[in-house]
Amino acid sequence: MTRRRLEAITIEGFTSLRSSTVELRDLNVLVGANGAGKSNFVSALAMLGRIVDGELNLFVGTAGGAGVLLHNGAKGSTRISLRLDFAPNGYEADLVPSVGDELIFGRETVLFQGEGYEQPFVLSLGAGHRETRLTEEVKQQRAIAGHVTRVLHGCRVFHFHDTSANAPVKQSGYAADNLTLHPDARNLAAVLLRLRNSSSPVYQRIVRDVQKVAPFFRDFVLVEQHERLQLRWKQEGSDTVFPANALSDGTLRFVCLATLLNLPDLPGLVVLDEPELGLHPYAIVQLADMLRAASQDSQVVVATQSVTLMDQFALDDLIVVERQDGASTFGRPNPERLQDWLDEYSLGELWQKNLLGGRPIPEGG
């Protein structure tokens, strides 16, 4: 089956995204100043995943309500508009606030632009519903809706920042909760056990990737007890079984990243928010290799502040996010303008020299 990908997304009225169109490729690295809008774009992608999975108002509720998501708050934008281009398919939706600080669909449509046709075929999914009607169309074997759901189903923002003593990844969990990795890796041990039992080459690749940045690591210890299990491990030269707490924060985060990016059943769109947090520079280089490999099968979007991570990518991979007059803008750097600089400097150095843009700018400046 031909791989479909999200080629562009237009978002209006969502947090700092007053009206933004972002073109996406296989690998997309968002860079920009604090507060420019990287996290808001990442949040918009998370909302798309929840929409397709029929959990829009779960997302709205956990975000703090519709008023929090509208551009300039409840007194600003009156709707959030989305347009997704998959070529030849498309998806459009207007989300409007309703009673209870929720969002409902003011309009929802899917489109198909056939070759040789000047006008697209448009299928209206109606208005006034709380959750998407894409699922209903897929059940009726409407291929036009199926293309949308295949790309966005399961799209989540993965962030493995919490490595505290009470972090979900360190707690006991159900062994049966192993179908897909949760965004906070709370079911990491269950997913690793599934891979060890059913996809041994993938499991062994994860172990090898971890050993590259933690040579002392030997293997995971994954033992199910009363239908539950907890992440444990062994080190080289010892039979002692260690808990997840015995891993450094950076090593544990890298274990989560290595597991996610080696999954054979990744979602069509994978989003990571500052995955470099707490990683050694060598581990960041390995992370970049895994991101590039994952982008061969899934679209990858990464928001980062790391010069080291930026240095591992090509100029074409970058999306520079800036804030102008209270709204976020997104753009790709001009390769012709930067070619002479690239002959002598890395991307990270150009970023530090303020030649890529994306630096703090005073409002109205």
C-alpha positions in Angstrom: 0.0 0.0 0.0 1.3 3.5 -0.9 2.3 5.4 2.1 0.2 8.5 2.7 1.5 11.4 4.7 0.3 14.8 5.9 1.7 17.3 3.5 0.4 20.5 5.0 -1.8 21.7 7.9 -3.5 25.0 8.3 -4.6 26.0 11.8 -6.6 29.1 12.6 -7.7 30.4 16.0 -5.8 27.9 18.2 -3.8 29.4 21.1 -1.0 31.4 19.5 -1.7 30.1 16.0 -3.9 32.9 14.7 -3.5 31.7 11.1 -0.7 29.3 10.3 0.1 27.0 7.4 2.9 24.5 8.0 4.2 22.2 5.2 5.4 18.9 6.6 8.0 16.4 5.3 9.1 13.0 6.5 11.2 14.5 9.2 10.4 17.9 10.7 12.5 19.7 13.4 10.8 22.7 15.0 13.2 25.3 16.4 12.4 28.7 17.9 12.5 30.9 21.0 10.7 30.1 24.2 7.1 31.1 23.8 7.3 31.3 20.0 4.6 28.6 19.5 6.4 25.3 19.1 4.5 23.7 21.9 1.2 25.1 20.7 1.8 23.5 17.3 2.7 20.2 19.0 -0.5 20.5 21.0 -2.5 21.1 17.8 -1.1 17.8 16.4 -2.0 16.1 19.7 -5.6 17.4 19.3 -5.8 16.0 15.7 -4.8 12.6 17.0 -7.6 12.8 19.7 -10.1 14.0 17.1 -9.5 11.0 14.9 -9.6 8.6 17.9 -13.0 10.1 19.0 -11.6 11.8 22.0 -11.8 15.5 21.2 -13.4 16.6 24.4 -11.1 14.5 26.5 -8.4 16.6 25.0 -10.3 19.8 25.6 -11.1 18.9 29.2 -7.6 18.0 30.1 -6.3 21.2 28.4 -8.5 23.3 30.7 -11.5 23.9 28.5 -12.3 25.5 25.1 -11.5 29.0 26.4 -7.9 28.0 27.0 -7.5 26.7 23.4 -9.0 29.6 21.5 -6.7 32.3 20.2 -6.7 35.2 22.7 -9.0 33.2 25.0 -12.7 33.1 25.1 -13.0 36.8 24.1 -10.7 36.2 21.0 -11.4 33.8 18.2 -14.9 32.3 17.9 -13.7 29.1 16.4 -10.7 26.8 15.6 -10.4 25.9 12.0 -8.3 23.0 10.7 -7.4 22.0 7.1 -5.2 19.0 6.4 -3.8 18.2 3.0 -2.9 14.6 2.2 -2.9 14.8 -1.6 -5.2 13.8 -3.1 -7.3 13.7 0.1 -8.1 16.5 2.5 -9.9 17.1 5.8 -11.5 20.3 7.1 -13.2 21.1 10.4 -14.4 24.1 12.3 -14.6 23.6 16.1 -16.8 26.1 18.0 -17.2 26.5 21.8 -20.4 25.2 23.4 -22.0 24.9 26.8 -19.7 23.4 29.4 -16.6 25.0 27.9 -16.4 22.1 25.3 -15.9 22.2 21.6 -18.3 20.9 19.0 -18.1 20.6 15.2 -19.4 23.6 13.4 -18.4 21.9 10.2 -16.6 18.7 9.3 -15.8 17.5 5.7 -13.5 15.2 3.9 -12.3 15.9 0.3 -10.8 14.1 -2.7 -9.2 15.9 -5.6 -9.0 13.4 -8.4 -6.4 13.8 -11.2 -7.9 15.7 -14.1 -10.8 17.2 -12.0 -10.8 20.9 -11.4 -13.1 20.7 -8.4 -12.7 18.3 -5.5 -15.3 15.9 -4.3 -16.5 17.1 -0.9 -18.3 14.8 1.6 -19.9 16.7 4.4 -20.0 14.9 7.8 -22.5 17.4 9.2 -22.4 19.8 12.1 -23.2 20.0 15.8 -21.6 16.7 16.9 -19.3 16.5 19.9 -16.9 13.9 18.4 -15.8 13.2 14.8 -17.9 11.3 12.4 -14.9 9.9 10.5 -15.2 6.6 12.4 -18.8 6.2 11.1 -17.7 6.8 7.6 -14.8 4.3 7.9 -17.3 1.7 9.1 -19.3 2.3 6.0 -16.1 1.7 4.0 -15.8 5.2 2.8 -12.2 5.2 1.5 -12.0 9.0 1.5 -12.4 9.0 5.3 -10.1 6.0 5.7 -7.1 7.9 4.3 -7.4 10.5 7.0 -7.7 8.1 9.9 -4.9 5.9 8.7 -2.4 8.8 8.9 -3.6 10.3 12.2 -4.9 7.3 14.1 -2.9 7.0 17.4 -1.0 10.3 16.9 0.2 11.3 20.3 2.8 13.7 21.7 5.5 11.6 23.4 7.4 13.3 26.3 9.4 11.2 28.7 10.4 14.1 31.0 9.0 12.6 34.2 11.7 10.4 35.8 11.0 11.2 39.4 10.6 8.5 42.0 6.8 8.4 41.4 7.1 8.6 37.6 4.5 6.3 35.8 7.3 4.6 33.9 8.7 3.3 37.2 5.4 1.9 38.5 3.9 -1.6 38.2 1.4 -1.9 35.4 -0.8 -4.5 33.7 1.0 -6.9 31.4 -2.0 -6.8 29.0 -1.5 -3.0 28.4 1.0 -3.6 25.7 -0.6 -2.7 22.3 1.0 0.7 22.0 3.4 2.8 24.0 1.7 5.5 26.1 2.9 9.1 25.7 4.5 9.0 29.2 5.8 5.4 28.8 3.8 4.1 31.8 3.5 0.7 30.0 7.1 0.5 28.9 7.7 -2.9 30.6 4.6 -4.4 29.1 5.5 -3.2 25.6 9.1 -4.5 25.9 7.8 -7.9 27.1 5.5 -8.1 24.0 8.3 -7.3 21.7 10.6 -9.8 23.3 8.0 -12.6 22.9 6.8 -11.7 19.4 9.4 -9.5 17.7 12.7 -10.7 19.0 14.8 -8.8 16.3 13.1 -5.5 17.3 13.7 -6.2 21.0 17.3 -7.0 20.5 17.8 -3.8 18.4 16.4 -1.8 21.4 18.8 -3.5 23.8 21.7 -2.7 21.4 20.7 0.9 21.1 20.6 1.3 24.9 24.0 -0.4 25.2 25.5 2.2 22.9 24.8 5.0 25.4 24.9 2.8 28.6 27.6 0.1 28.0 27.0 -1.3 31.5 23.5 -2.3 30.6 23.0 -6.0 29.8 19.3 -6.7 29.4 15.8 -6.0 30.8 14.3 -8.3 33.4 10.6 -8.6 32.4 8.8 -11.0 34.7 5.0 -11.1 34.9 3.5 -11.6 38.4 -0.2 -11.7 38.9 -0.8 -10.2 35.5 1.4 -7.2 36.3 5.0 -6.3 35.8 7.5 -3.6 36.5 10.6 -2.4 34.6 13.8 -4.0 35.9 17.2 -4.7 34.4 20.6 -6.3 34.8 24.1 -4.9 34.3 27.2 -6.5 32.8 29.2 -8.7 35.2 26.4 -9.0 37.8 23.3 -11.1 38.4 21.8 -8.4 40.6 18.4 -7.3 39.4 18.0 -3.5 39.6 14.8 -1.4 39.6 14.1 1.4 37.1 15.1 3.8 39.9 18.7 2.6 39.6 18.9 4.0 36.1 20.0 7.6 35.7 17.3 10.0 34.4 19.0 10.4 31.0 19.4 6.6 30.6 15.8 5.9 31.4 14.6 8.6 29.0 16.8 7.1 26.3 15.3 3.6 27.0 11.9 5.1 26.4 13.0 6.8 23.2 14.7 3.7 21.9 11.6 1.6 22.5 9.3 4.1 20.8 11.4 4.7 17.7 12.1 1.0 17.1 8.4 0.0 17.4 7.3 -1.9 14.2 3.8 -0.5 14.5 4.5 3.2 15.0 1.6 5.6 14.3 1.6 7.4 11.0 2.6 10.6 12.7 5.0 10.6 15.7 5.4 13.8 17.7 8.2 14.4 20.3 8.5 17.5 22.5 12.1 18.2 23.5 13.3 14.5 23.5 16.9 15.6 24.1 16.1 16.6 27.7 18.8 15.2 30.1 20.7 13.3 27.4 24.5 13.2 27.0 25.7 14.7 23.7 26.6 11.2 22.4 23.1 10.0 23.3 21.7 12.9 21.3 23.6 11.8 18.3 22.2 8.3 18.6 18.7 9.8 19.1 19.1 11.7 15.8 20.0 8.4 14.0 16.8 6.7 15.4 14.7 9.7 14.4 15.9 9.5 10.8 15.3 5.7 10.7 11.8 6.1 12.1 11.0 8.8 9.5 11.4 6.2 6.8 8.1 4.6 7.9 6.3 7.4 9.9 6.3 11.1 9.7 8.2 12.5 12.6 7.8 16.0 14.2 10.3 17.1 16.8 10.3 20.3 18.8 13.8 21.0 20.2 16.0 23.7 21.8 19.2 21.6 21.5 22.0 22.9 19.4 23.6 19.4 19.4 20.4 17.7 18.1 20.0 20.4 15.5 23.5 19.8 14.2 22.6 16.2 13.2 20.0 17.3 10.6 19.9 19.0 7.3 18.7 22.5 6.6 15.6 21.1 4.8 14.5 19.4 8.0 14.1 22.6 9.9 11.0 24.6 10.6 11.7 27.9 12.2 9.0 29.2 14.6 8.8 32.9 15.4 6.3 35.1 17.2 5.2 38.2 15.5 2.5 40.6 16.8 1.2 38.0 19.3 0.9 35.2 16.8 3.2 32.3 15.7 4.7 32.0 12.2 6.4 29.0 10.6 8.9 28.9 7.8 11.7 26.9 6.2 15.1 28.5 6.0 16.2 29.8 2.6 19.0 27.4 1.5 20.4 29.8 -1.2 20.8 32.6 1.3 22.6 30.3 3.7 24.7 28.2 1.3 28.0 30.1 1.8 27.5 29.9 5.6 26.8 26.2 5.5 30.2 25.6 3.9 31.9 26.7 7.1 29.4 26.3 9.9 27.0 23.7 11.3 23.2 24.4 11.7 23.7 24.8 15.5 26.4 27.4 14.9 24.1 29.3 12.4 21.4 29.1 15.0 23.7 30.6 17.7 24.7 33.3 15.2 21.1 34.2 14.7 21.2 33.5 11.0 18.3 31.0 10.9 15.8 33.2 12.7 13.7 32.0 15.6 15.3 34.2 18.2 13.4 36.2 20.8 11.8 39.3 19.3 10.1 42.1 21.2 6.4 42.3 20.6 5.8 44.7 17.7 9.6 44.8 17.0 
